Amino acid sequence: MKKRVLAILLTAAMLLTLNGCGKKEEEPAQPVLEAEPIEEPQPEPEIEPVGPAGTNPLTGLPMEPEEETQRPVAVMFNNLKAAQPQLGVSQADIIYEVPAEGGITRMLGVFQSLSGVGILGSIRSTRAYYLELALGHDALLVHAGGSPEAYADIPAWGVDNMDGVNGGSDAKIFWRDAERRKTAGYEHSLLTSGEKITEYLAKDHFRTEHKDGYAYTQSFGDDGTPAGGSTAEHLKVKFSSYKTGTFDYDAASGTYLIGQYGKEYVDGNTGAQVGVTNVLVLETDISVISGDSAGRLKARMTGSGEGTFFCGGQSVPIRWSKADRGSQFLYTLADGTPLTLGRGKSYVCIISPKTGSVTIE
């Protein structure tokens, strides 16, 4: 009997054990967690490049603010055929070309800033009417010699100048280039540089900021193409029987590419053809100085006269005026509206209608 009871108890225990192994306890339900939204990475905003905050008064283009009120530097460039190529002329903000004795021309390049300007030359002598152009910009003049009239007018008119022929300490900013002396001649070899002029001016030889009350008031626009103008994509400016300049409009760059002496007019520093946004041809009285044995000229730079403005492949007639030797040129349309130039460099051709002309093709 005891054995039977024991067998029953063992059987029951085995059944309980088997039932425990055959069924797992249910695990407690886990709470469902909502996934936090993933923020998509946002692209970094494009930062517009910030250019200089100032404006070049001679071109309307951006420049460093501290350079706006500086006195520009006006450089006398030799323009004889034998003196080509000129150096640094493409960096001038304004180029003035005017006849000199014997039918030749010389250029006055005006630089609002010499920052980044390399070698300049070759440098030649000045004349009284170039002094008036420099004074109109309150500029510092760089030259190498001058006519008797110019040398008399420099102190009388208060022209601050650096002379490579009869200068004192300022003559140290010039040097003769050995290769040019050999290939072009002694008179075409005098050079200077933006760096040497800047170093000299830093020694307080002259006032380097504009005088009180001075303002260059020429206005500029993003597109200076004159409204209602005539097509003028190719022009020839005859200064004399010796010198004619050509200006061909290049739509891709929006500039007039310059030529002279039957070739492209290039800057010897870069080998690139010189181009400008604006071309102005001003007519005035030019004649030989009475009794001058070298046939030097006098050119009227004050008063008023006729002219033509070229920009964007178009041209319009204009009038120019200059109140006195210390004033800037003012340009107006035929109806008296002030002329707006295109932002960029300008080339001003000053001719006599008796010996010069403009041909538009």
C-alpha positions as a printed Julia matrix, in Angstrom:
361×3 Matrix{Float64}:
  0.0     0.0     0.0
  2.8     2.4     0.93
  4.58    1.56   -2.32
  1.44    2.42   -4.29
  1.01    5.72   -2.56
  4.65    6.58   -3.16
  4.35    5.75   -6.84
  1.32    8.01   -7.18
  3.16   10.88   -5.49
  6.2    10.48   -7.77
  3.99   10.4   -10.84
  2.24   13.58   -9.78
  5.55   15.3    -9.15
  6.84   14.38  -12.63
  3.68   15.7   -14.24
  4.03   19.01  -12.45
  7.66   19.26  -13.57
  6.76   18.52  -17.21
  4.0    21.13  -17.19
  6.44   23.72  -15.84
  8.95   23.04  -18.64
  6.38   23.04  -21.45
  4.99   26.51  -20.85
  7.07   29.64  -20.31
  5.83   32.44  -18.22
  4.7    35.37  -20.31
  7.11   38.3   -20.08
  5.56   41.57  -18.99
  4.72   43.84  -21.92
  7.33   46.54  -22.55
  6.09   50.09  -23.03
  6.31   51.33  -26.64
  8.59   54.34  -26.85
  7.91   56.88  -29.59
 11.07   57.74  -31.57
 12.13   61.37  -31.34
 12.02   63.14  -34.73
 15.45   63.38  -36.38
 16.23   66.87  -37.61
 17.61   66.92  -41.13
 20.94   68.8   -41.3
 20.39   72.22  -42.85
 22.85   73.45  -45.49
 25.13   76.25  -44.34
 23.94   79.59  -45.74
 26.15   80.86  -48.56
 28.11   83.88  -47.42
 28.35   86.54  -50.05
 31.95   87.68  -50.47
 32.3    91.1   -48.92
 34.33   93.48  -51.07
 35.86   96.8   -50.1
 33.32   99.14  -48.56
 34.64  102.27  -50.23
 34.22  103.65  -53.76
 36.95  104.82  -56.1
 35.92  108.39  -57.03
 37.65  108.09  -60.42
 35.97  104.85  -61.55
 32.93  104.22  -59.35
 34.36  100.79  -58.5
 34.87   99.42  -54.96
 38.06  100.26  -53.1
 39.27  100.38  -49.53
 37.6   103.24  -47.62
 40.9   104.74  -46.49
 41.94  105.15  -50.13
 38.9   107.22  -51.14
 40.2   110.48  -49.73
 43.82  110.02  -50.77
 45.3   112.39  -53.31
 45.76  110.49  -56.57
 49.12  110.25  -58.29
 49.37  111.54  -61.88
 52.2   110.03  -63.94
 53.64  111.46  -67.18
 54.04  108.61  -69.68
 56.25  108.77  -72.76
 54.19  107.78  -75.8
 56.65  107.79  -78.67
 56.6   104.68  -80.84
 60.19  103.92  -79.81
 59.16  103.93  -76.14
 56.6   101.13  -76.45
 55.5    99.16  -74.57
 54.61  101.4   -71.68
 54.63   99.88  -68.21
 51.77  100.08  -65.7
 49.5   102.24  -67.82
 46.66   99.68  -67.76
 46.3   100.22  -64.0
 45.58  103.95  -64.34
 42.01  104.92  -63.49
 42.02  107.73  -66.06
 44.35  108.19  -69.01
 44.59  111.64  -70.6
 46.26  111.82  -74.02
 47.12  115.23  -75.43
 49.32  116.35  -78.36
 52.79  117.69  -77.64
 55.32  119.34  -79.94
 56.06  117.82  -83.34
 52.73  115.97  -83.52
 53.65  113.46  -80.81
 51.4   112.82  -77.81
 52.07  112.2   -74.16
 49.83  110.58  -71.6
 48.96  111.47  -68.03
 47.85  108.4   -66.1
 45.91  109.14  -62.9
 45.97  106.52  -60.12
 43.67  106.9   -57.13
 45.67  104.19  -55.36
 49.12  102.74  -55.99
 48.3    99.54  -54.12
 49.42   96.65  -56.31
 50.84   98.97  -58.99
 54.21   97.73  -60.24
 56.78   99.37  -62.52
 55.72  102.61  -64.24
 57.27  104.17  -67.32
 58.9   105.28  -69.25
 58.58  108.69  -67.59
 58.95  111.92  -69.59
 58.69  115.65  -69.18
 55.58  117.67  -68.45
 53.92  120.71  -69.97
 51.77  123.46  -68.43
 48.47  121.94  -69.57
 49.32  118.6   -67.94
 49.8   120.55  -64.7
 46.23  121.79  -65.06
 44.97  118.24  -65.53
 46.79  117.13  -62.38
 45.53  120.11  -60.38
 41.96  119.27  -61.37
 42.37  116.02  -59.44
 44.36  117.58  -56.56
 46.97  115.05  -57.66
 50.66  114.54  -56.94
 52.59  114.77  -60.22
 55.35  112.34  -61.25
 57.44  113.51  -64.24
 60.96  113.76  -65.61
 61.74  117.31  -66.56
 59.48  119.9   -68.14
 59.2   122.82  -70.5
 60.4   126.25  -69.33
 56.76  127.27  -68.96
 55.97  124.21  -66.84
 58.95  124.8   -64.56
 57.78  128.37  -64.0
 54.22  127.28  -63.3
 55.0   124.41  -60.89
 55.95  126.71  -57.96
 53.6   129.49  -59.04
 50.59  127.15  -59.08
 51.64  125.09  -56.07
 51.99  121.77  -57.93
 53.32  119.03  -55.64
 55.65  117.06  -57.89
 58.33  114.37  -58.03
 60.87  115.1   -60.75
 63.22  112.46  -62.14
 65.51  114.97  -63.87
 65.79  118.09  -61.73
 64.42  116.73  -58.47
 66.14  116.57  -55.12
 65.56  113.6   -52.85
 62.51  112.71  -54.92
 64.8   111.77  -57.81
 65.74  108.66  -55.81
 62.42  107.03  -56.69
 63.54  106.77  -60.35
 66.07  104.56  -62.1
 67.34  103.93  -65.63
 66.54  100.51  -67.08
 69.64   99.02  -68.67
 67.78   97.03  -71.33
 65.71  100.02  -72.4
 68.83  102.18  -72.59
 70.3    99.61  -74.93
 67.28   98.94  -77.16
 65.21  102.14  -77.03
 67.62  104.87  -76.01
 68.55  106.8   -72.9
 65.57  109.19  -73.07
 63.11  106.26  -73.02
 64.65  104.39  -70.08
 63.56  106.26  -66.94
 61.26  104.2   -64.7
 59.69  104.34  -61.25
 57.2   102.11  -59.4
 54.12  102.27  -57.25
 56.13  100.91  -54.33
 58.91  103.52  -54.55
 56.41  106.39  -54.86
 54.43  105.08  -51.89
 57.56  104.75  -49.75
 58.59  108.3   -50.63
 55.14  109.74  -49.84
 55.12  107.93  -46.47
 57.96  110.25  -45.37
 55.6   113.25  -45.26
 57.09  115.14  -48.17
 53.61  116.23  -49.31
 50.04  116.34  -48.15
 48.63  112.92  -49.08
 44.96  113.52  -48.21
 42.66  115.76  -50.25
 42.48  119.35  -49.19
 39.4   120.5   -47.31
 36.4   121.01  -49.55
 37.74  119.0   -52.46
 35.31  116.54  -54.04
 35.44  114.69  -57.35
 31.77  114.75  -58.32
 31.63  112.57  -61.45
 28.74  110.07  -61.25
 28.89  106.46  -62.42
 26.32  103.8   -63.26
 26.4   100.04  -63.66
 25.62  100.56  -67.35
 26.94  103.77  -68.81
 25.68  103.08  -72.34
 24.12  106.39  -73.41
 20.39  106.27  -74.15
 19.47  107.21  -77.7
 23.08  107.04  -78.82
 24.52  106.15  -82.2
 26.36  102.91  -82.89
 30.07  103.39  -82.27
 31.89  100.08  -82.07
 35.04  101.12  -83.94
 36.55  104.57  -83.77
 39.72  106.31  -84.79
 40.95  109.38  -82.96
 43.45  111.4   -84.96
 45.62  113.62  -82.78
 48.0   114.7   -85.53
 49.54  113.46  -88.75
 51.91  111.41  -86.56
 49.52  109.82  -84.09
 46.11  108.13  -84.45
 44.57  105.95  -81.76
 41.98  103.22  -82.34
 39.26  101.99  -79.98
 37.36   98.78  -80.76
 34.39   97.78  -78.64
 34.55   94.3   -77.15
 31.06   93.24  -76.05
 32.37   90.3   -74.0
 34.3    92.58  -71.64
 32.21   95.72  -72.13
 35.36   97.71  -72.88
 37.01   99.52  -75.74
 40.31   97.81  -76.61
 42.96  100.32  -77.6
 45.43  100.29  -80.45
 48.15  102.62  -81.69
 50.95  102.61  -84.22
 49.15   99.83  -86.11
 49.31   97.42  -83.17
 47.45   96.49  -80.03
 48.26   98.91  -77.23
 49.63   96.61  -74.52
 50.95   97.08  -71.01
 54.52   95.78  -70.93
 54.05   94.56  -67.36
 51.36   92.06  -68.37
 51.47   91.79  -72.16
 47.68   92.35  -72.18
 45.91   94.86  -74.39
 44.72   97.97  -72.56
 40.94   98.36  -72.37
 38.67  101.02  -70.87
 34.95  101.33  -70.16
 34.61  104.99  -71.18
 36.17  106.97  -74.01
 35.76  110.75  -74.1
 37.01  112.95  -76.94
 37.23  116.63  -75.99
 37.8   119.4   -78.52
 39.75  122.5   -77.51
 42.17  125.14  -78.79
 45.7   123.84  -79.3
 48.41  125.91  -80.95
 52.18  126.49  -81.02
 53.49  128.83  -78.36
 54.6   132.04  -80.04
 58.4   132.25  -80.23
 59.02  128.76  -78.83
 62.02  127.43  -80.73
 61.05  123.8   -80.07
 57.51  124.26  -81.35
 55.94  123.48  -77.97
 52.19  123.8   -77.66
 49.67  125.51  -75.49
 46.3   123.83  -74.94
 43.24  125.46  -73.43
 42.06  123.39  -70.46
 39.56  125.85  -68.99
 36.29  127.29  -70.21
 34.11  124.91  -72.21
 33.87  123.03  -75.48
 32.32  120.24  -77.49
 33.04  116.55  -77.23
 31.82  112.99  -77.74
 31.23  110.22  -75.22
 31.59  106.52  -76.06
 30.42  103.64  -73.87
 28.82  100.25  -74.51
 29.32  100.54  -78.27
 27.24  103.75  -78.43
 28.12  107.44  -78.64
 26.51  110.78  -77.86
 27.65  114.38  -78.21
 28.6   116.1   -74.95
 29.9   119.38  -73.63
 32.83  119.77  -71.27
 33.68  122.59  -68.9
 36.48  123.39  -66.46
 36.05  126.5   -64.33
 39.75  127.11  -63.6
 43.06  125.27  -63.49
 42.25  123.75  -60.1
 38.8   122.47  -61.06
 37.82  119.1   -62.47
 36.31  118.52  -65.9
 32.52  118.5   -65.84
 30.64  116.65  -68.58
 27.06  117.2   -69.65
 24.75  115.93  -72.37
 23.5   118.32  -75.03
 20.45  119.2   -72.89
 22.63  120.09  -69.91
 22.02  116.87  -67.96
 25.17  115.72  -66.11
 26.82  112.81  -67.88
 26.9   109.44  -66.11
 29.91  107.27  -66.94
 30.01  103.5   -66.78
 31.78  102.06  -63.75
 35.34  101.49  -64.85
 38.4   103.15  -66.32
 38.24  106.12  -68.67
 40.37  107.34  -71.57
 40.19  111.07  -72.35
 41.48  112.19  -75.75
 42.04  115.95  -76.03
 42.33  117.18  -79.59
 42.17  120.32  -81.7
 39.41  120.21  -84.33
 41.88  121.96  -86.66
 44.47  119.19  -86.59
 42.55  116.23  -85.15
 39.35  114.34  -85.85
 37.16  111.41  -84.81
 36.01  108.77  -87.28
 33.28  106.33  -86.19
 32.79  103.07  -88.03
